[in-house]
Amino acid sequence: MSPSTFALLGAAPAFEKQLPVGQLYFPAWERYEAAFRDIFERQYYTNQGPLTVELENRLQDFLGVRHVICVSNATIGLMMAAEAMQLRGKVILPAFTFVASAQSLSWTGIEPVFCDADPVTGQIALEQIEALIDDDVTAIMGVNLWGGACDPVALEALAHKHGIQLYFDSAHAFGCVVGERKIGNFGQLEVFSFHATKILSASEGGCVCTNDDTLAARLRNIRSSYGAGHAVPVIKTSNGRMSEAQAAIALMSLEDFPRNQQNNLAQFQAYTEGLRDIPGITVTPPSGVSFSNYQYLVCSVDAAGFGLSRDQLVALLKAENVLARRYFYPGIHRCIPYAQQFPAYQERLPQTDELCASSMQLPIGALLTLDDIARICQLLARAQQHAGEISLHMRT
């Protein structure tokens, strides 16, 4: 085929409708209607209502964890976590993550210490953490990326060795398992996201999981401006309460989790097979888990092998209505305000910079079919075959 068949060069887009990257699994209208009629009849809309209580109980059973504290969103959950753990000084975390991981520390007056990433898995570089620990470091925040895990068992051993706390941003990892232990049970606590882009969706929301009774009591008192549950002293409170509408959607999403995970797996396998023989593009499988939610399809683009850079490829796909994303970009160490506050990291995180330049997220989830994925893979194969002509066009 001629390169002129690409939308970037004047042809019609390959897809009539845009294909976003998020999971976007939502229940049928009839289920929405029934759930929301119940809410309207009760006229109980927030403040730890019956649906939120039910969701917390069901999540505790599903995850095998002692306490689940549902919150309005995962960023609030991370902020509450740092406050409940009474963290001070510095916390080590990867620079290759969503910026909210670091912003939750800034909100609580804690200095982030950025660690580089593993070049293959994208997870935090475990072998580099110990050198970053000093007398001011009070915790490590592990981040479980892309339906995988950052070796939480090894992190637990490292934290114990140095007498510091450990917690996890597990926004990407709901339902995932390490060995026989479900994510949600590691460290002092873990935070999940229930954003619409995640496999478990409340449209927006999240939860904090812990097996520590004292931490759970603090979290429940921090979540509400006037406290909740067993009263314990806390310095700050928030309004992190989950609404009944969010809880209703999350309960339906939890029911649908097995089916949606299977759909993700089939789509992930279709991408893996379809992209296998295309030079310069490599699928990044979920790492460190025995069971994955497969809610992300992330691949690495080698510009020399493919013939186009990651950014060029994202632009080409966008013109075809395939809304691929740079993921993550830029690294947190290059974001405001951290680039100005901590300029030394600019030269210390080469693998993070490389991942930020080469990683690409492709659509996976409710709005795609296997036929769509086959067409996306064919589109990428054609792009690689005509990379020279496309690159020349993009430079003019």
C-alpha positions in Angstrom: 0.0 0.0 0.0 1.1 3.6 -0.6 2.0 5.8 2.3 -0.7 8.2 1.1 -3.3 5.8 2.7 -2.4 7.2 6.1 -4.7 9.9 7.6 -1.6 11.9 8.5 -0.9 12.2 4.8 -4.5 13.1 3.8 -6.5 9.8 3.8 -9.6 9.2 5.9 -8.9 7.9 9.4 -8.7 4.2 9.9 -11.4 4.4 12.6 -14.5 6.4 12.4 -14.7 6.9 16.2 -11.9 7.6 18.5 -10.5 4.7 20.5 -9.3 5.9 24.0 -6.8 4.1 26.1 -8.9 3.8 29.3 -10.7 0.6 30.4 -14.1 2.3 30.5 -16.1 -0.7 31.6 -19.6 0.5 32.6 -22.7 -1.5 33.5 -25.8 -1.6 31.3 -28.3 1.2 31.6 -30.9 -1.0 33.4 -28.4 -1.8 36.2 -27.6 1.9 36.5 -31.2 2.8 36.7 -32.0 0.2 39.4 -29.1 1.2 41.6 -29.7 4.9 41.4 -33.5 4.5 42.0 -32.6 2.8 45.3 -30.3 5.7 46.2 -32.9 8.3 45.4 -35.5 6.4 47.4 -33.3 6.3 50.4 -32.1 9.9 49.9 -28.8 9.0 51.4 -26.1 10.2 49.1 -22.8 10.3 51.0 -21.2 10.0 54.4 -20.5 6.3 54.7 -23.9 5.2 53.4 -25.1 1.6 53.1 -23.6 1.0 49.6 -20.2 2.3 50.7 -20.2 0.0 53.7 -21.2 -2.9 51.5 -18.5 -2.1 49.0 -15.8 -2.0 51.8 -17.0 -5.3 53.2 -17.0 -7.0 49.8 -13.6 -5.6 48.9 -12.2 -6.9 52.2 -13.4 -10.3 51.3 -12.2 -10.1 47.7 -8.7 -8.9 48.6 -8.4 -10.9 51.8 -7.4 -7.8 53.7 -8.5 -6.7 57.2 -9.6 -3.1 56.4 -10.7 -1.3 53.3 -11.4 2.4 53.6 -13.1 3.8 50.5 -12.2 7.3 49.4 -13.3 9.9 46.8 -10.2 9.3 44.7 -6.8 7.6 44.9 -4.8 10.9 45.2 -6.8 11.7 48.3 -6.0 8.2 49.5 -2.3 8.7 49.1 -2.4 12.0 50.9 -4.4 10.3 53.8 -2.0 7.4 53.8 1.1 9.6 54.4 -0.8 11.5 57.2 -2.0 8.3 58.8 1.4 6.8 58.7 2.8 10.0 60.3 5.5 10.2 57.7 8.0 13.1 57.9 11.3 14.0 56.2 11.8 12.1 53.0 10.1 9.2 51.1 11.7 7.2 48.3 9.6 6.6 45.2 10.1 6.0 41.5 10.3 9.0 39.1 8.6 6.8 36.5 5.0 7.0 37.7 2.0 9.3 37.6 2.7 12.7 39.1 0.1 12.3 41.8 2.4 9.8 43.6 4.8 12.6 44.3 2.2 15.3 44.7 0.6 13.4 47.6 3.9 13.8 49.4 4.1 17.5 48.6 0.6 18.0 50.0 1.8 16.5 53.3 5.1 18.4 53.5 7.4 15.4 52.6 10.4 15.6 50.3 10.3 13.0 47.5 13.5 11.1 46.8 13.4 9.9 43.2 14.7 6.4 42.2 15.4 5.2 38.7 13.5 2.5 37.0 14.2 -1.0 35.7 14.8 -0.6 31.9 12.8 -3.8 31.1 9.8 -3.8 33.5 9.5 -0.1 34.2 9.2 -0.9 37.9 11.4 0.8 40.5 15.0 -0.2 40.3 15.3 -2.3 43.5 19.1 -2.4 43.5 19.3 1.4 43.7 17.0 2.0 46.6 19.4 1.2 49.5 21.9 3.8 48.5 19.2 6.5 48.7 18.3 5.6 52.3 19.6 8.1 54.9 18.6 9.3 58.4 15.8 11.5 56.9 14.1 8.8 54.9 11.0 7.5 56.8 9.4 5.4 54.1 9.5 3.8 50.7 6.5 4.2 48.4 6.4 1.3 45.9 4.4 1.8 42.7 2.9 -1.3 41.1 2.8 -0.5 37.4 0.7 -1.7 34.5 -1.0 -4.7 36.1 2.3 -5.9 37.5 4.2 -5.5 40.7 7.5 -4.0 41.9 8.6 -7.0 44.0 6.8 -6.1 47.2 8.3 -9.0 49.1 11.9 -7.7 48.4 10.7 -4.2 49.4 9.3 -5.5 52.6 12.6 -7.1 53.5 14.5 -3.9 52.6 12.2 -1.7 54.7 12.4 -4.0 57.6 16.2 -4.1 57.4 16.4 -0.3 57.7 13.5 0.2 60.1 11.5 2.4 57.8 7.9 2.2 56.7 6.6 0.8 53.3 3.4 1.5 51.4 2.2 1.2 47.8 0.6 3.2 45.1 -1.3 0.2 43.6 -3.6 2.3 41.3 -2.8 -0.1 38.4 -2.9 -3.3 40.3 -6.4 -4.1 41.5 -7.0 -7.9 41.5 -3.4 -8.8 40.8 -1.6 -11.5 42.8 2.0 -12.0 43.8 2.6 -15.7 44.4 -0.5 -16.6 46.4 -0.8 -13.2 48.0 -3.2 -10.5 46.6 -1.9 -7.0 46.1 -3.5 -5.0 48.9 -1.8 -7.0 51.6 1.8 -5.7 51.4 3.6 -3.1 53.4 1.7 -0.9 56.0 -1.0 -0.1 53.4 -1.8 0.1 49.7 -3.9 2.5 47.7 -6.1 1.5 44.7 -7.7 3.8 42.1 -11.3 3.3 40.9 -11.1 5.8 38.1 -13.0 5.0 34.9 -9.7 4.2 33.2 -9.1 1.3 35.7 -10.6 -2.2 35.6 -12.5 -1.6 38.8 -14.4 1.6 38.2 -16.5 3.9 40.4 -16.2 6.5 37.6 -13.9 8.2 40.1 -12.8 6.9 43.5 -10.4 4.6 45.3 -9.6 2.9 48.5 -6.9 2.4 51.1 -6.2 -1.2 52.3 -4.4 -2.2 55.5 -4.1 -5.0 57.9 -3.1 -2.6 60.7 -6.0 -1.7 63.1 -4.4 1.5 64.3 -3.8 2.8 60.7 -7.3 1.9 59.7 -8.7 3.9 62.7 -6.6 6.9 61.8 -7.6 6.7 58.1 -11.3 6.6 59.0 -10.9 9.6 61.2 -8.9 11.5 58.6 -11.4 10.7 55.8 -14.2 12.7 57.4 -14.0 16.2 58.7 -15.5 15.1 62.0 -14.1 11.6 62.3 -15.7 8.2 62.0 -15.5 4.9 63.7 -13.3 4.3 66.7 -12.0 7.7 67.7 -8.2 8.2 67.6 -6.2 11.4 67.7 -5.3 12.8 64.2 -3.7 16.2 63.4 -5.5 16.7 60.0 -8.8 15.7 58.5 -10.1 15.8 55.0 -13.2 15.3 53.0 -12.3 12.1 51.3 -15.7 10.4 51.6 -17.0 8.2 48.8 -20.5 9.0 47.5 -23.2 6.4 47.3 -23.3 6.9 43.5 -19.6 6.0 43.3 -20.1 2.9 45.5 -23.1 1.7 43.4 -21.0 1.8 40.3 -18.0 0.2 42.0 -20.2 -2.7 43.3 -21.4 -3.4 39.8 -17.9 -3.2 38.5 -16.7 -5.6 41.1 -19.3 -8.1 40.0 -18.1 -7.7 36.4 -14.4 -8.0 37.3 -13.9 -11.7 36.2 -15.4 -11.1 32.8 -13.6 -7.8 32.3 -10.3 -9.3 33.3 -10.8 -12.1 30.8 -11.6 -9.6 28.1 -8.4 -7.7 28.9 -6.4 -10.9 28.7 -7.8 -11.8 25.3 -7.1 -8.3 24.0 -3.6 -8.3 25.5 -2.8 -11.7 23.8 -4.2 -10.4 20.5 -1.9 -7.4 20.7 1.1 -9.6 21.7 0.5 -11.8 18.7 -0.2 -9.0 16.3 2.8 -7.0 17.2 5.2 -9.9 17.5 6.9 -9.6 14.1 6.9 -5.8 13.7 10.5 -4.5 14.1 11.1 -1.9 16.7 8.0 -2.4 18.8 7.9 -4.6 21.9 5.0 -5.3 24.2 5.9 -4.9 27.9 4.2 -7.8 29.8 3.0 -7.4 33.4 6.0 -8.2 35.7 6.3 -9.8 39.1 2.7 -11.2 39.3 1.2 -14.6 39.1 -2.2 -13.1 38.1 -2.7 -9.8 36.3 -5.7 -7.6 35.5 -4.1 -6.8 32.1 -5.7 -3.4 32.2 -2.8 -1.8 30.3 -1.2 -2.4 26.9 2.2 -0.7 27.1 4.9 -1.2 24.5 8.4 0.1 23.9 9.2 1.8 20.6 12.8 1.6 19.4 13.1 4.5 16.9 16.1 2.9 15.1 14.3 -0.4 14.6 10.9 0.9 13.8 11.9 3.9 11.7 9.7 6.4 13.6 10.1 7.8 17.1 7.5 7.1 19.8 6.3 10.6 19.5 5.9 10.4 15.7 4.1 7.1 16.1 1.7 8.6 18.6 0.9 11.5 16.2 0.3 9.0 13.4 -2.0 6.9 15.4 -3.9 9.9 16.7 -4.7 11.0 13.1 -6.2 7.5 12.7 -8.4 8.0 15.8 -6.3 5.6 17.9 -5.5 7.7 20.9 -2.2 6.2 22.0 -0.4 7.9 24.8 3.1 8.6 26.0 3.2 6.8 29.3 4.6 8.3 31.5 5.8 11.6 30.1 7.7 13.4 31.4 9.3 11.7 34.4 8.3 13.4 37.7 11.8 14.7 38.2 11.3 16.8 35.1 7.9 18.1 36.1 7.2 21.4 37.9 8.0 22.0 40.7 10.4 19.1 41.2 12.7 20.0 38.3 13.3 23.4 39.9 13.4 22.1 43.5 15.7 19.1 42.9 17.7 19.8 39.7 20.3 17.2 40.5 17.9 14.4 39.5 18.1 15.6 35.8 21.3 13.6 35.4 20.7 10.7 37.8 17.8 8.9 36.2 18.8 7.7 32.7 16.5 4.7 32.6 13.5 6.8 33.5 14.4 9.3 30.8 14.7 6.4 28.3 11.4 4.9 29.3 9.7 8.3 29.1 11.0 8.6 25.5 10.1 5.2 24.3 7.0 3.9 26.2 3.6 4.0 24.5 0.2 3.0 25.8 -2.3 1.5 23.3 -6.1 1.2 23.7 -7.4 -1.8 25.6 -10.8 -2.3 27.3 -14.5 -2.0 26.8 -14.6 0.1 23.7 -12.4 -2.2 21.6 -13.0 -5.5 19.7 -10.5 -8.1 18.7 -11.1 -6.9 15.1 -10.1 -3.4 16.2 -6.9 -4.7 17.7 -6.1 -6.6 14.5 -6.6 -3.4 12.5 -4.4 -1.4 14.9 -1.6 -4.0 14.5 -2.0 -4.0 10.7 -1.8 -0.2 10.8 1.4 -0.3 12.9 2.9 -2.9 10.5 2.2 -0.6 7.5 3.6 2.4 9.4 6.8 0.5 9.9 7.0 -0.6 6.3 6.6 3.1 5.1 8.4 4.7 8.0 10.9 6.4 5.8 8.3 8.2 3.7 6.2 9.0 6.7 9.1 10.5 8.6 10.1 12.6 5.6 6.5 14.0 5.4 6.5 14.8 9.1 9.7 16.8 8.9 8.4 19.0 6.0 
